[in-house]
Amino acid sequence: MENSENSYPRPIVSVDLAIFALTAAGLEVLLAQRGARPFEGDWALPGGWIHVDEDDDLEAAARRVLNLKTGIVAPYLEQVGVSGDAKRDPRGWSLSVTYMALISPDDVTLRHGGNMTEAAWRPIIADGVDGPLAFDHAAILKTAITRLRSKVEYSTLPVHLLPHAFTLSELQMVYERLLGRSLDKSAFRKRIAEVDFIEPIEGEMRRASNRPAQLYRLKQVHATVFFDRTI
């Protein structure tokens, strides 16, 4: 007798988000405090179930969950890993697809509800945060941090941590803070010009102490360009 399509046990499937922002304190990640079992009261990466009647694909599910938790509609998203086994969730065999989101903190409206009682930014310390996280989220977060830091050296990824409009000095500052070292101004600007991924916003300047600075924006909002050598 053949098994029907509904006779096979199904794992718990969710998307979890490592949402990063660069604040005055440094690189931070958004965490949610769980208001339901399992791990009630513990902190975790924001996440949610896949809605099979609503989400066209995994990225659509990630964008829906991100908007639900932060109010953001279309930031930079990148899938950074998949984890799954019979032990990571006490409720049964579970599978988590993790996405990394890079945002400007100025664009966020933190929301909570459902099984999430609080939401807060927490500073990144080494490869994680201070204190334990629910499920296997500490390991998931470490993987996302490693991906982010490695791509800083050879891509335009850090620009997604800036607001829509930014100066070249602000762009260089983001690289320097993520790399933990200073960059030569002329060499940095030459490299940025070579990959041609930003454009000046005509007629828009930002006042500075000496002279106004030109404002720039991304040519393609969600795109990441790779350098031919490390920065």
C-alpha positions in Angstrom: 0.0 0.0 0.0 1.4 3.4 -1.0 1.7 6.1 1.6 -0.3 9.2 1.0 1.5 12.6 0.8 0.3 13.4 4.3 1.5 10.2 6.0 5.1 11.3 6.3 6.2 13.1 9.5 7.0 16.7 8.8 9.8 18.7 10.5 9.2 22.1 12.0 10.5 24.7 9.4 11.2 28.3 10.1 13.3 31.3 8.9 15.5 33.0 11.4 17.1 36.5 10.9 20.5 37.8 12.0 19.6 41.5 11.6 22.7 43.8 11.8 23.0 47.5 12.2 26.0 49.8 12.9 25.3 52.2 15.8 27.5 54.7 17.7 28.4 51.7 20.0 29.5 49.5 17.1 28.0 46.5 15.2 24.8 45.3 16.9 22.3 42.5 16.3 18.5 42.6 16.9 17.3 40.1 19.4 13.8 39.1 20.5 12.8 37.9 24.0 10.6 34.8 23.7 7.2 35.0 25.4 6.2 31.3 25.0 7.7 27.9 25.5 10.2 26.5 24.7 12.8 28.9 26.0 10.3 31.3 27.5 12.0 34.4 28.7 15.2 33.7 26.7 16.6 35.8 24.0 16.8 34.6 20.4 17.1 35.7 16.8 13.8 37.0 15.4 12.1 34.3 13.3 8.9 32.8 12.3 7.2 29.9 10.6 7.0 29.6 6.8 3.5 30.4 5.6 2.9 28.0 2.7 -0.2 29.9 1.6 1.5 33.3 1.6 5.3 32.9 1.0 6.3 32.2 -2.6 9.8 31.2 -1.5 12.3 31.3 1.4 13.3 34.9 0.8 9.7 36.0 0.7 9.2 34.3 4.1 12.3 36.1 5.4 11.1 39.5 4.1 7.7 39.0 5.7 9.2 38.1 9.1 11.6 41.0 8.9 8.8 43.5 8.1 6.7 42.0 10.9 9.5 42.5 13.5 11.0 45.8 12.3 8.7 47.5 9.9 11.3 47.3 7.2 10.1 46.3 3.8 13.1 45.9 1.5 16.7 45.8 3.0 19.6 43.7 1.9 19.1 40.0 2.6 21.4 37.1 2.2 20.9 33.5 3.0 23.8 32.4 5.3 23.0 28.9 6.3 20.6 26.0 7.1 20.6 24.1 10.4 18.5 21.2 11.3 18.4 18.1 13.6 16.2 16.3 16.1 17.6 18.1 19.2 17.8 21.8 18.5 14.1 22.3 19.3 12.4 20.4 22.2 9.2 20.2 20.1 10.7 17.9 17.6 12.8 17.6 14.4 13.3 21.2 13.2 14.9 23.0 10.3 16.0 26.7 10.3 16.9 28.7 7.2 19.0 31.7 8.3 19.1 35.1 6.6 21.4 38.0 7.3 19.8 41.4 7.0 21.8 44.7 6.9 19.9 47.8 7.8 20.3 51.4 9.0 19.0 51.6 12.6 17.3 54.9 11.7 14.9 53.0 9.4 13.7 50.6 12.1 10.5 50.6 14.2 10.9 47.7 16.6 7.8 45.7 17.1 6.8 42.8 19.4 3.9 40.5 19.7 2.8 36.9 19.4 5.5 34.9 21.1 7.9 37.9 21.3 7.6 40.1 24.3 10.6 42.5 23.7 13.0 43.4 21.0 16.4 45.0 21.6 19.7 45.8 20.0 22.6 43.9 21.5 26.3 44.7 20.8 28.4 42.1 19.0 31.2 40.9 21.3 33.8 38.8 19.4 31.7 36.2 17.6 28.4 36.6 19.5 26.6 38.5 22.2 26.9 38.6 26.0 24.7 35.8 27.4 23.1 32.7 26.1 20.6 32.5 23.2 17.7 30.1 22.7 17.8 27.0 20.5 21.2 26.9 18.5 21.0 30.6 17.8 24.4 31.4 19.2 26.0 29.1 16.6 23.7 30.6 13.9 24.7 34.1 14.8 28.4 33.2 14.8 28.1 31.9 11.2 26.4 35.1 10.1 29.0 37.3 11.8 31.8 35.4 10.1 30.1 35.8 6.7 29.7 39.5 7.2 33.2 40.2 8.3 34.8 38.1 5.6 32.8 39.9 2.8 33.8 43.3 4.1 37.3 42.8 2.7 36.3 42.2 -0.9 32.8 43.6 -1.5 30.5 46.5 -1.2 28.4 44.8 1.4 29.0 47.4 4.2 27.1 50.1 2.3 23.8 48.4 3.2 24.4 49.5 6.8 24.1 53.1 5.8 20.9 55.2 5.3 19.6 55.8 1.7 21.8 58.9 1.3 25.4 59.0 2.6 28.7 60.7 2.0 32.0 59.1 0.9 33.4 59.8 4.4 30.5 57.9 6.0 31.0 55.0 3.6 34.7 54.8 4.5 33.9 55.0 8.2 31.6 51.9 8.0 34.5 49.9 6.4 37.0 51.1 9.0 34.7 50.2 11.9 34.0 46.8 10.6 37.6 46.1 9.7 39.0 47.6 12.9 41.6 49.7 11.1 42.1 52.9 9.2 42.1 53.1 5.4 43.9 55.5 3.2 41.4 58.1 1.9 42.6 58.4 -1.7 43.1 54.6 -2.1 39.7 53.9 -0.7 38.0 56.3 -3.0 39.9 55.0 -6.0 38.7 51.5 -5.2 35.0 52.6 -4.8 35.2 54.5 -8.1 36.6 51.4 -9.9 33.5 49.2 -9.0 31.0 52.0 -9.9 28.2 51.0 -7.6 27.1 54.4 -6.2 26.0 57.6 -7.8 25.8 61.2 -6.6 22.3 62.5 -5.7 22.0 65.6 -7.9 21.7 68.8 -5.9 21.9 67.1 -2.5 24.7 68.0 -0.1 25.3 67.5 3.6 26.6 70.4 5.7 30.0 69.8 7.2 32.4 71.9 9.4 34.5 73.0 6.4 32.5 72.6 3.2 29.3 70.7 2.1 29.8 67.1 1.2 28.1 65.4 -1.8 25.5 62.8 -0.9 25.5 59.5 -2.8 23.1 56.5 -3.2 23.3 53.0 -4.4 22.7 52.4 -8.2 21.1 49.1 -7.5 19.5 48.9 -4.0 19.9 45.2 -3.3 23.1 44.5 -5.2 26.5 43.7 -3.8 29.6 44.2 -6.0 32.8 42.3 -5.5 36.3 43.8 -5.7 39.0 42.1 -7.8 41.3 42.3 -4.7 40.8 42.9 -1.0 40.4 46.4 0.2 
